[in-house]
Amino acid sequence: AFTDTVGAMGHLRWEMKPPSTVIASTHTVMVAAFTGWNDGAEAAGDTIDHLWEQWGAQNIAEVAPDDFVDLTMSRPTVELVDGVPSDIEWPSTRLGWCTPDPSLSVVLVKGPEPEFHWPAYCQSLVDAADELGASTLITLGAMLSDVPHTRPAPVFCAAREEYILNSVKLPRSNYEGPVGVPSVLAEFAHRRGLESLGLWAAVPGYTAGVPSIKGVLSLVDALERILGVDIDTTG
């Protein structure tokens, strides 16, 4: 059973934590995606949502939007049923814990790309990785590209270490230009001593307004091979 540990560590608000025995006995990987600029056709965010559901992730912590998110850009949402509103859902970054294999634990991270204070935001997530015993960070992204929708979405990788690039056996990214928070988070993780890998699906630019199922399938396929687990995509 998880331990209720409601409290805060910097910008990170804990709801509960896995038992220390579980943290110590499994290899833990953090997998993160951010909506917005880094998430063409919503492929990266939808991948995290799929993993969250398939692996029954439990909410363990959040990074509140207060210091990071422009609420006029990423607005809170509400659902009304017969005129009765639900609680307002704030655009927080959620952290979920799941154990898809007895020897593997995964910390799933999803939230809007923040508008402010990227270093403090990334520091909070790397602190969480440390607290949960994660040794590896995998960031997911999707870029709008000149690729056809009739073929599987290609996935490119980026990492600081040559042995990581060799082990994943994916085409290497040659991107040069502006970066999003996944790249900043990867640098912070690298500085902290975590293995860090970025996976980017290329999705058709001409279908940008339509969620890319093929982008999700390609990212899931890459994660299956890297993590050594089966992920059901039939649902």
VEXBADREN-192148 format. One record per residue (C-alpha): residue in one letter; x, y, z. Coordinates in pm, whole numbers, padded with zeros to 5 digits, always signed. Example, Ala and Ser with C-alpha at 12.3 -4.5 7.8 and 13.67 -1.06 7.14 Angstrom:
2
A+01230-00450+00780S+01367-00106+00714
***
This chain:
235
A+00000+00000+00000F+00111+00353-00068T+00198+00583+00218D-00010+00898+00256T+00241+01180+00271V+00049+01495+00195G+00299+01777+00191A+00524+01992-00021M+00888+01991-00123G+00959+02319-00298H+00708+02345-00581L+00627+01974-00563R+00315+01868-00371W+00312+01505-00263E-00012+01313-00220M+00138+00972-00144K+00458+00781-00200P+00534+00420-00292P+00684+00210-00012S+01060+00242+00019T+01089-00135-00029V+00929-00105-00373I+01149+00188-00467A+01458-00006-00363S+01363-00331-00536T+01269-00205-00883H+01442-00020-01165T+01258+00311-01187V+01218+00518-01503M+01051+00858-01535V+00860+00912-01862A+00746+01270-01926A+00546+01457-02189F+00417+01812-02208T+00123+01950-02400G+00161+02249-02627W+00452+02337-02855N+00630+02004-02796D+00327+01790-02873G+00238+01794-03241A-00100+01631-03308E-00111+01547-02933A+00088+01228-02993A+00317+01259-02689G+00046+01358-02443D-00187+01087-02572T+00091+00833-02525I+00122+00924-02157D-00256+00908-02118H-00258+00560-02273L+00018+00437-02042W-00159+00592-01742E-00474+00396-01820Q-00309+00070-01928W-00081+00052-01627G-00329+00185-01373A-00102+00466-01256Q-00178+00614-00915N-00154+00989-00864I+00134+01055-00628A+00227+01421-00670E+00171+01738-00866V+00343+02060-00957A+00081+02332-00915P+00049+02587-01197D+00080+02891-00967D+00436+02998-01047F+00471+02841-01391V+00159+02858-01605D-00009+03156-01771L-00370+03069-01698T-00489+03275-01995M-00290+03037-02218S-00362+02708-02039R-00699+02775-01887P-00862+02579-01603T-01153+02365-01719V-01492+02271-01583E-01768+02030-01681L-02135+02117-01638V-02405+01848-01620D-02761+01981-01620G-02629+02318-01512V-02428+02181-01219P-02053+02252-01248S-01785+02006-01145D-01483+02118-00948I-01249+02332-01155E-00958+02131-01295W-00637+02330-01284P-00359+02281-01540S-00119+02114-01298T+00161+01877-01384R+00063+01532-01257L+00296+01253-01149G+00171+00895-01148W+00334+00574-01024C+00289+00235-01184T+00464-00101-01188P+00408-00265-01529D+00658-00539-01445P+00775-00680-01109S+01123-00546-01177L+01020-00212-01329S+00848+00095-01188V+00753+00393-01404V+00684+00750-01296L+00456+00910-01555V+00463+01289-01587K+00221+01501-01786G+00138+01869-01780P+00125+02184-01990E+00456+02329-02097P+00505+02616-01851E+00536+02976-01963F+00752+03086-01669H+01051+02977-01456W+01159+02671-01653P+01470+02607-01438A+01269+02591-01114Y+01003+02376-01281C+01257+02126-01416Q+01438+02123-01083S+01114+02016-00914L+01072+01721-01151V+01434+01611-01115D+01395+01635-00735A+01092+01405-00766A+01295+01161-00975D+01559+01155-00702E+01300+01109-00429L+01149+00813-00616G+01478+00647-00699A+01453+00700-01075S+01779+00644-01261T+01649+00718-01612L+01444+00995-01773I+01267+00947-02105T+01100+01253-02253L+00839+01222-02527G+00766+01477-02795A+00604+01503-03136M+00706+01738-03415L+00508+01846-03718S+00701+01729-04020D+00682+01661-04392V+00584+01294-04348P+00280+01115-04496H-00010+00995-04281T-00020+00669-04476R+00297+00530-04315P+00406+00463-03956A+00532+00775-03783P+00912+00771-03761V+01066+00820-03417F+01398+00996-03365C+01612+00990-03053A+01849+01226-02873A+02082+01160-02580R+02411+01287-02440E+02564+00941-02406E+02673+00743-02709Y+02595+00410-02543I+02230+00514-02497L+02198+00613-02861N+02353+00284-02967S+02129+00079-02740V+01793+00219-02857K+01869+00157-03226L+01658+00448-03353P+01740+00720-03608R+01927+01003-03438S+01785+01352-03443N+01980+01625-03621Y+01750+01905-03510E+01893+02253-03456G+01680+02541-03332P+01454+02651-03047V+01385+02397-02774G+01098+02321-02542V+01084+02215-02179P+01160+01845-02260S+01509+01946-02373V+01563+02163-02065L+01440+01886-01835A+01675+01639-02008E+01971+01870-01943F+01880+01909-01576A+01846+01531-01544H+02183+01477-01712R+02348+01720-01471R+02197+01527-01179G+02344+01202-01309L+02033+01043-01459E+02046+00863-01791S+01839+01078-02023L+01677+00995-02357G+01447+01201-02578L+01205+01032-02818W+01041+01243-03089A+00769+01121-03325A+00742+01294-03662V+00375+01351-03748P+00222+01504-04064G+00211+01881-04049Y-00096+01893-04273T-00302+01702-04013A-00186+01908-03715G-00539+01960-03586V-00615+01587-03574P-00472+01360-03300S-00209+01130-03447I-00284+00768-03362K+00018+00657-03564G+00237+00893-03364V+00113+00731-03042L+00166+00380-03180S+00522+00460-03284L+00611+00610-02945V+00452+00313-02766D+00647+00073-02987A+00973+00251-02904L+00894+00245-02531E+00807-00126-02545R+01151-00208-02683I+01340+00029-02453L+01158-00071-02131G+01125-00439-02220V+00751-00456-02150D+00438-00523-02356I+00192-00235-02391D-00159-00316-02507T-00275-00092-02794T-00591-00283-02890G-00822-00076-02669
***
